[in-house]
Amino acid sequence: MSKLNEYHPSRLHGIWALTKRELKKWLKEPIILFMAIIQPVLWMGLFGKAMNLGGMFSGSNFGNINIPNISLPGYAVIPQYTSGNVTIPGNVLSQMFQPMFANLGPSVMQNIFGVTDYFGYMSVGMISFIVMFTTMFSGMSIVWDRRLGFLNKVLSTPVSRGAIIFSKVLNAALRAMFQATIILILAVIFGLQVSSTFSVLNILGVYAAIFLLCVGLSSVFLALALRSTKQETQMAIVNLINLPLMFASNTFFPISMMPEWIQAIAHVNPISYLTDALRQLTVLPLDTSMLMLDFTYLSIFAVVVSLIGIALSWRYLTK
Amino acid sequence: MSELTEEIIKAEGLTKVFNKSLTAVDHVNFGVKNGEVFGFLGPNGAGKTTTINMLITVLKPTEGKASVLGFDIAKQDNNVRNVIGVVPQEYTADEDLTGLENILLCADLYGIPRDVAKKRAMELLKLVELTDFKDKKVETYSGGMRRRLELACGLINRPKVLFLDEPTLGLDVQTRAATWDYIRKLKKEYGMTLFMTTHYLEEADALCDRVAIIDHGRIVVIGTPEELKHSLGGDIVTISIKENADVSDLIRTVEHVKEVKNDDGSYRVKAEYGEVTAPFIIEALRSKGYTVTRLSMTEPTLNEVYLEYTGKSMRDTEESREAFRAQRMTMRRARAR
């Protein structure tokens, strides 16, 4: 008398088993984590610190500027005088403007970037950077799973197809969140100033925003990875789109400063919304309506894009 | 499942067409009986792996149907997955994880609770003699050890049917023979039905109760290895004579001789009961004054069967690049240590 196997994996059980496998593999190769972290750290250290935009506009930089004497027709100064010139010596001018220039730098920074220090602006952008990279590359492991036969093997077990897809997405999100935490801590060590509205609760918001972007982006890249027979194809695609996607967003510079056609891209680019949400929650004084807009956009992105991605993967896995 | 079906696996008109043009499996019919080892024998690219992938519910058939333990592979795929075990062609175990971790991962995929899984894992590790290596990373394993680990993983859910895809691909001759012993042992221990594919004739001969020879997606013949060999019409007797004359017709008059071919003075004689017939052939030749200089006899192997039914010897055929690469990779990894 043949009897059916008495155990059945629940959906969650399957997702957890597969996610655990990925995480175990990840933890056993700390070098991969290190390599993933090192790049944004280099950007942060070299670009963020060297590109001292705040310093560029500081008062001391203006102090060295040689201001010439200015001669004005007398009537321009005192209307009664109808002839002769009045000369104001340059050093007097420079002394007069010095305090104004000293405030000019920070206020220019404040108006354009929202913070007085460029490092604070771009280091939060680096969180988006690592989230995007991690997510795009995470789908790659399924190329190996397929080539090494692991995928077929899992497909022959009672684990649901959905669990296979979702474990990959979840894995990408967990990795990204972990790496984002490290970057955030490093940024604080390097001198990131959090805003006065920052609280521990904001950290949860940071994770939520990262999670939303990861779910959307990794679903698409998973579907892509399932179809590309070679890892190289996937690599090429990721490398082709990641830098443009990053520069056409507010990761490094404010969107308002960009030419219109880049602005058009930046306004639909989910990276912009993630970065803004992260900034709202950390370095900027919190603007609730902006944050709501960011989260709404990220949620819609996550739902729509992951549905497309999952549908494509599903079709591939059940062909 | 209320009663035991005589045919554990049943395929009717099973067909798989890739990209609407490449027919990998072409209306295949067969049945696998309870408790037997059934082998699919054929060259690379003949459709063996595609067939197995359909039976283990990884691929959906384009046409036709098949059932495993009475469950339809397309409509009741989850039931099928629950009662089968799969040992894939590739090494699927994770190199970064230990042997035990790999088996426990498989157990998780079947939803087996941790305590039960641990007990079964230890039992299986003992069976395939990997207990001493259970906490070593799989990357330190040899090809034979990896194969055994795959076997253990495939058995974690106590399957009623075990599917083995090219179970000894890339292994050296000794390891291959050892792996056969493990497979026989598993079958005896668990009383399972085994479905396997192979392109090694010796393997089919050594392990299978019944063999289906498959070529270009079609089954050309099914039978026990003995039946298939016998169907060739017996043994091959090769005879040479000193004289320069054609004696084909003379040999044909001897009883039990079925076919004679003159191969440049050497005669290839197909005869039933070769050992009994050969003396009569010599007798007949002598009585006409010919001198026999050489005589040799071979019992037919599956190789001859294969030759007979497919018209060619086992060949390397062109196949999909990915399948080829996967196979190369398995071989490389098998030989890595």
Boltz contact constraints between the chains, C-beta under 6 A:
constraints:
  - contact:
      token1: [A, 2]
      token2: [B, 1]
      max_distance: 6.0
  - contact:
      token1: [A, 2]
      token2: [B, 160]
      max_distance: 6.0
  - contact:
      token1: [A, 5]
      token2: [B, 82]
      max_distance: 6.0
  - contact:
      token1: [A, 5]
      token2: [B, 157]
      max_distance: 6.0
  - contact:
      token1: [A, 7]
      token2: [B, 110]
      max_distance: 6.0
  - contact:
      token1: [A, 7]
      token2: [B, 111]
      max_distance: 6.0
  - contact:
      token1: [A, 7]
      token2: [B, 112]
      max_distance: 6.0
  - contact:
      token1: [A, 8]
      token2: [B, 111]
      max_distance: 6.0
  - contact:
      token1: [A, 9]
      token2: [B, 111]
      max_distance: 6.0
  - contact:
      token1: [A, 13]
      token2: [B, 111]
      max_distance: 6.0
  - contact:
      token1: [A, 17]
      token2: [B, 108]
      max_distance: 6.0
  - contact:
      token1: [A, 17]
      token2: [B, 109]
      max_distance: 6.0
  - contact:
      token1: [A, 21]
      token2: [B, 105]
      max_distance: 6.0
  - contact:
      token1: [A, 25]
      token2: [B, 96]
      max_distance: 6.0
  - contact:
      token1: [A, 28]
      token2: [B, 96]
      max_distance: 6.0
  - contact:
      token1: [A, 148]
      token2: [B, 90]
      max_distance: 6.0
  - contact:
      token1: [A, 149]
      token2: [B, 88]
      max_distance: 6.0
  - contact:
      token1: [A, 149]
      token2: [B, 90]
      max_distance: 6.0
  - contact:
      token1: [A, 149]
      token2: [B, 92]
      max_distance: 6.0
  - contact:
      token1: [A, 150]
      token2: [B, 92]
      max_distance: 6.0
  - contact:
      token1: [A, 152]
      token2: [B, 58]
      max_distance: 6.0
  - contact:
      token1: [A, 153]
      token2: [B, 88]
      max_distance: 6.0
  - contact:
      token1: [A, 153]
      token2: [B, 92]
      max_distance: 6.0
  - contact:
      token1: [A, 155]
      token2: [B, 58]
      max_distance: 6.0
  - contact:
      token1: [A, 156]
      token2: [B, 56]
      max_distance: 6.0
  - contact:
      token1: [A, 156]
      token2: [B, 58]
      max_distance: 6.0
  - contact:
      token1: [A, 156]
      token2: [B, 86]
      max_distance: 6.0
  - contact:
      token1: [A, 157]
      token2: [B, 81]
      max_distance: 6.0
  - contact:
      token1: [A, 157]
      token2: [B, 109]
      max_distance: 6.0
  - contact:
      token1: [A, 158]
      token2: [B, 78]
      max_distance: 6.0
  - contact:
      token1: [A, 158]
      token2: [B, 81]
      max_distance: 6.0
  - contact:
      token1: [A, 158]
      token2: [B, 82]
      max_distance: 6.0
  - contact:
      token1: [A, 159]
      token2: [B, 109]
      max_distance: 6.0
  - contact:
      token1: [A, 229]
      token2: [B, 322]
      max_distance: 6.0
